């Protein structure tokens, strides 16, 4: 399968990417991201907070809708998954447990065979919900 752009398409020149996370209570969400994840907003505006995380950005925005919580809405990569899970648990973060045919967590962590080739051979991951019900993941590539 070729992933190269088709010759006849002019591709836009995207300069960055940012995730948008809906929240119903911005102050409650801000406290969660600061106290539990140790993140401080880089910018604030009425109804929103913008965070720098690694090489990317994400923003929390006030929304009347509720997070579905059915899929991962943002993934954060870490160098040491077990240490990060332990640290976040110590701050009160509760990790999801899954027992599915191709995915079973052990102590909140799952190993997923296969990965994007540029990232390694597999990945380990763990999922948790923020204060608004958004499903977030942390992952560590295995080389």
Residue, then its C-alpha position, 0 to 999 in steps of 0.5 A: x500500500x502506497x502512502x505517497x500523495x497522488x501526483x495530481x494533488x497539490x498538498x496544503x502546507x500544514x505547519x503544525x497540529x493541535x488536538x481539541x478536547x471538549x470540557x464542560x467545566x474549564x476550571x475543574x479541567x484546568x485543575x485536573x491537568x495541572x494537579x494530576x498531569x503536572x501541565x500548565x497552560x501556555x495560553x488562556x482565553x475566555x472559554x479555552x486553555x492551550x497547552x504545549x506538550x512535547x512537540x505538539x499542542x492541545x487545547x481545552x475548550x468549553x463545550x455544551x456537549x459531553x465527551x463520548x469516552x468511547x475512543x482515545x481522544x489524545x495520546x501522550x508518549x512517554x519514555x517510561x510507561x510504568x514509572x509514569x503510571x505509578x506517578x500518576x496513580x500517586x496523584x489520584x489518576x485512575x487507569x482503565x482495565x480492559x479484558x478484550x480478545x486482543x487487548x488485556x491490561x495488566x495493572x492498567x498496562x497493555x502491550x500491543x504487538x505491531x506499531x508504526x515502523x518508524x516508532x518501533x516494533x510494538x507499543x505499551x499503553x494505558x488509558x485514563x479519563x480526565x475530569x470531564x470524561x475524555x479518554x486519554x492514553x499514554x504510550x511507550x514505543x518498544x524498539 
